[in-house]
Amino acid sequence: MQLAKRVEALPPYLFARISELIAEQRARGVDVISFGIGDPDLPTPGYILDSLKQAADEPANHRYPETEGLPEFRAAVARWYARRHGVALDSVREIVSLVGSKEGIGHFPLVLVDPGDVVLITDPGYPVYEIGTLFCGGESVKVPLREEDGWLPRLDDVPAEVARRAKLIWLNYPNNPTGAVADLAFFERAVRWARAHDVVIAHDLAYSEVTYDGYVAPSILEVEGARDVAIEFNSLSKAFNMTGWRVGMAVGNATLVDALRRVKSNLDSGVPQAVQQMAITALDGSTEAIAEHNATYVRRRDRVVEVLRALGLRVEPPRASLYVWARLPEGQRSSAAYAQQLVEATGVVVTPGVSYGEAGEGYIRLSLTLADARVEEGLRRLAAFARGERAL
C-alpha cells in the first residue's frame, strides 16, 4: 500500500511524542506530571453547561447544522467583537463558525495556496500553520522570531523575492509557544507591509482573553484598513475552558470568509447547534469567570517562574497565553535532551522548544493547565532536581 506523499512527509505531531514520553515513563511505574499540553484543567463554567443541556433537548438541534453557523451564533460573535474590540462586523458576510479554530487554521490555506505558492510562517510557531501549507503543496518559508525583538517578526527583513511569491503570512499574538504579546502599533506595521506586498494576513487570536498584569490583547481588525488584507481566527476554547466542545470563528475580510465557508461546506457539516447555543451564552455572558481563571493562571505562572529560575533557566513572566517559555541553563544546547533529562530524573514533562521550529531551539515550554496540586508536586520535583536531590 502506497500512502500519499503528503502523508509520508508529515512530521510526528508534537503532542504525539509527548504522549509517547508519558507512556514510557508510566510503563516504568513513574507518576508522570505533564506540563506539555495547553488544555485548560478548569471546567467550563456551569451556566454555560446549563445552556448546552437545555439546547440538547431541542429536536431542531439533532439535525445537521449549517456550515456557516447559526445566524444567532454569528450575531453573538459580532456583539462580542463590538464590545471587546470596538470592531463592527457584518454577521452575514464577515463571520463563519469553525469546529474549533484549529480546524479553520488547517483548512484556510486551501483558500489561497496553490502548489508552489509561498506561505510565511513565524518560527517558532504553532505546527498546524505549516501542516496546512503542506497539504496544499505550498512552500513554507520561516520568518524567525527572536527574543531580543520581543518575539515579533522583522517583516522588512523578508527578502523581496520571497515577499513577491508569498500569498499568506501567519501571525499569532498572544503567542504560542513564547507567550509574547503585540500592541496595536505592531499590527499597524503588519497591515502596511501586507498591503504593500499583496499578502494576506491570517491572525490567530486564540489566547485573546488569557491575559495578565493589565495587558489587553488587540484584534488586528482594530487597525484601519485591516479588513482589506486580514482574516482572524478565534476560539472559545481558552477563554471559556471549552476545548472539548470545538467551537470557534473566523472573522474579517468578506471574500476570505466566504471562500473558507465554501471550502468547509465541502468538508464538514458545521458545529452542532446545541454547542453553538452554549457558545452564544458564553459570548453574551459575564466575563467574571475569565477573570477568575486568569487569576489562577497568574498564581501558577509566578510559581513556575520562581522554580525555573532556581533551575538556572532564564525566564520572564508572560503577560498572556497559557505558557511559560524559558531559555535553557548555560551550557545546555539541546531542548530535546534537556526535556529528556527532566522527565527521566523527575517524571516531569516539558515541551522542547525545537518542536516549534529551529528558532525555538534552546528553550522549553511549560503549560499552566494542571490542577494546583499537580503543579506544586511537579515544581517540588524540579526544585529537588535543582538542588541535586532525588526528585522521585
N, C-alpha and C positions, 0 to 999 in steps of 0.2 A: 504494500500500500504506500503510495507516494503522497505525502501531505503537500499542501500549497507552500510555496517558498515563503510567503508572508508569515505563515505559522512557524515554519522552521527557523525563521530569522528572529522570532520573538525571544527576548531575554527572559530569564525566570522572573516572574513578578516579584517585586521587592518583598512583599509580606509573605510570600510563599516560603522564601528562605528563612524568614524569622520563625514561621511555623515549624520548619524543619529543625531549627536550633532548639526550640522549645520541646519538641517531641524527643529529640536526642537526649536532652538533659532529664526530662521526666522518665525516660526509659531507664535512667541510672538511679532513679529514686529521688531526684532533686526537686524541691519545691521551687518552681521557676516563677520569677516575678518579671513580667514583661512591660517595659516602658516603650515598646516598639510601635504600637498601632494607635492612631488618634481616634478612637471610638469612645465617645463620652460614656462614662460609667454611671453618670447621674441619670435618673429616669425621665422620660417625657412627662412634663407637668400633668397633674391629674385632670385639670379642667380641659386640657386638650384631648386626653384619652377619653373623657366622658363624651365629647362631641363625636369621636370616632364610633363609640359604642352605639350611640343614638343613630348615627348615619348608617351603620351596618344593618339596621333593621328595615331600612327603606328599600323596597323591591327595585326601585329605579336604579339603585346603586349596585345591583347584582349583574348589571348588563355591561357590555363593552363601553368604556369611556371614549371620548373623542381625543385624538392626538394632541390638539392644541390646548386642551384643558377646558374645564367648565368656565363659562363666562363669569360666573361668580368668583371663581378662583383667580382668574386674570384681573378682575376688578379689585380684588383684595390685594394682589401684588401691586397694582397701580396705586392704591391707597397707601401701602407700606412705603413705596418709593417717594411718594409725595411728602409723607410725614417725616421719614427718616433722612431723605437726601434732598428734599426740595425739588425733585425731578418729576415733571408731568409726563406720564406715559399714556399712549393710546392703547387701551387694554385689548383691542381687537387686532391691531396691526403690529404692535411693538412688544408683545409678550407671548411666550409659548411655555407650556408646562414641560417639565423634564422628569424622567424616572430617576430622580437624584441628579445632581449636577455632573457626576462622573459620566453618566450616560450621554448627556448633552455634549460634554467636552470630547468624549470619544467619537461621537458622530459628526461633530461640527466640521472637521477637515473635509468630509465628503461634500460639503457645500462649495468649497473653494479650490481644493487641491487636486490637480491632475498629475499623472506620472511625470516626475522630473521637476515639478514645482518645488520651490524652497519655502520652508516654514522655519521661522526663527523661534528658538526655544531657549529660555534662560537656564543657565547651568550654575548651581544646582536647581532642580525643579521637579515638579510632580511628574512621575514617569508617563502618565496617560497622554500628556501632550505629544510626546514622541511616538507613542504606540499608534495613536490616531493617524498621525502622518504616515507611518509605515504602512498601515492598511490601505492608504490611498496611493501608494507608490511614490510619495513625495520624499524630498530630501530634507532632513532636519539639520539645521546649522545652529550650533550652540553659541549663545551670547553669554559670556562669562559674567558672573556676579562676584564681586569682591568685598571682603569685609571692610576695607578702607573706604569704599563707596557707600557704605550702609546697605550693601546687598542690592543696590539699584543698578540697572544696566547702563552702560555708556552707549547710548543709541548712536551718537555721532561717530563712534568708532566702528560701526558696522561698515564693511567695505562697500563702496558704491556699486560694484558689480553684484554683490550678494543682495543688497537692498533692491536693486533693479529687478532681480528674479524673484524676490520674496512676495508671496501672496498674503502672508499672515504672520503675526507675532503674538505669542502668548505672554501675558503679564499676570501676576498673582500677588496682590497685596491687600491685606496682611499675607505674608509669605509662608508657604510650606516648602522647604523644611526650616528656613532660617529664623522665622518669626519676625522678619524685617517689616517695617511699615513705610508707607509712602504718603506724602502730602499732596494737596491739590496742585501745587506748582509742578511736581514731577509729572502728573497726568497731563497738565497743560503742555509741557515739553514733548511728551509722548504723542499727543494728538497732533501737534505741529509737525513732528517728524513723520508720522504716518501719512498725513495729508501730502507732505512734500514728496513722499516716495510711493504713494498709491498702495499702501499696505494696510490691511485690516488688522485692528487690534481686537483680540479676544481676551477679556479681563476676567479672571477667576476671583470672585469676591466671596468665596465660601466662608471666610472667617470674619466677615464684616462686623459681627456682634461680639466676637470673643476678643475684647479689648480691655486694657488695664491702664491705671495711672492717669486717667483723664483723656487718653487718646481716643479720638472718634475717627473711624475709618471712612474716607470718602468713597463715593462711586465715581468711576471715570465719566459717567454721564452728567456729572455736575459741571463738567468743562464745556464751555460754549463750542459748538461745532463737533462735539464728540460723536453725536449720532450719525454724522456723515461717514465715520470710519470704524465705529466700535460696536461690539456686542458684549454684554456682560452676563456671566453665569453666577447664579447664587443658589442657595440651598437652605432648607430648614434644618438640615442635619445637625450642624454645630450650634446654631443659635438657640434651638429649642430641644436639643437632645433627641432628634428624630432620625438618626441614621438608619434605623431598621425599617422606616416607613417609606423611604425612597420617593421623595418629592422635592422638586426644585423648579427653577425657572431660568430662562434666557430672555434678556430684555435688550432693547436698543434699536439699532438700525433696522427699519421695517423690511428691507429687501433681504437682509441676512436672516432675520427671524422667520420670514415666510419660507425661505429656502430650507432652513433647518426643519420647519414644520413639515415640508414636503418630504424631506429625507426620512424623518421619523414616521410619517404616515405609512411608509412602505416597510418599516422595520419593527415598529411597536404599536401597541394599541392604547397608549397613554397611561396615565396614573389612575388607579382605582378611584372612583368618585368619592367613596367614603373617606379615603385618605386625603383627597383634595379638600373635603369639607372640614376635616380636622385641621388642615393647613390654614384654611380661612380663619378658623377660631384662633389659631396661633398668631397669624399676621395682624388680626384686628384686636387682639387682646392686650393685656398689660405686659410691660417689659420688666416687671418686678422679678420674675423668675430668671431672666437673663442676668440681671444684676446679682442675684444670689449665686447663680452658677459661677459667674466671673469672680466673685469674692472667694469661692472655694478654689478656683484655679490659681488665683494670686497667692493664696496661702501655700498651696503645693509648690508653685513656682519658686517662691522665696526659699523654701526648704531645699528644693533640688539645687538651686544655685549655690546655696551655702555648702552643701556636701560636695558638689562638683569642684568648687574652688579648693576645698580641702584635699581633693584628689590631685590637684595641680592643673586642672583644666582652666582655660581662660574663657569666661562666660559673662555676658551682660544680661540682666533680667529683660526678657522680651516684653514689649508693650502690647502685644497682640498674639493671637494664634494659640494653639494647644501644645506648643512645643518649646523646649529649651534646646538651643543649638550651641554646642560647646567645642572649643578648639582643644585638640589633644595636648597632653602634657609635653614639655620639652623632651626631645629625644624619641618621641613616638611619631611615626610617619604613616603607618597604615591604619586607617579607621577600622577596616575589617579585622585585622589582627588584634587591635585593642578591644573591639567588641567581643571577639572570641575569648580573649584573656579574661574579660569581666564575667562572661557567662560561665566559664569553667571554674573561676575562683569564687564566684559569689552567687551563681544562679540568677543573676540579673541580666536581662536582655535589653540592649540599646540598639539603635539603628546606625550602622556605619554611614557616614556622610557620603562616601563614594557611591552608595546605592542611588543617589540622586543626581549623579553626574561627576565627571572628573574634577570639576571645581569644588565639589564637596569633600574631596579627599583632605584628610587632616582634621575632620570634625566628626562629632557624633550628635544624634538627635534623641532626645527623650520626650515622650509624651506625658502629659499631665492627667491622663484619663484613667487613673487607677483609683480604687477606693482608698481613703485616707490611711487605713491600717496597712494596706499593701504598700503604699508609698513609703510610709515610715519604716516598714520592715526592709524594703529594698534599700532605702537610704542608710539604715543601720548596717547592712551588709557592706555597702560601698564605703562607709566610714571606717569599718573594721579593716577593709582591704587597704584603705589609705594609710592606716596606722601599722600595716604589716601584720595584722592579726588574722586568725582564722575567721572566715565570714560565714561558713556553713556548719 
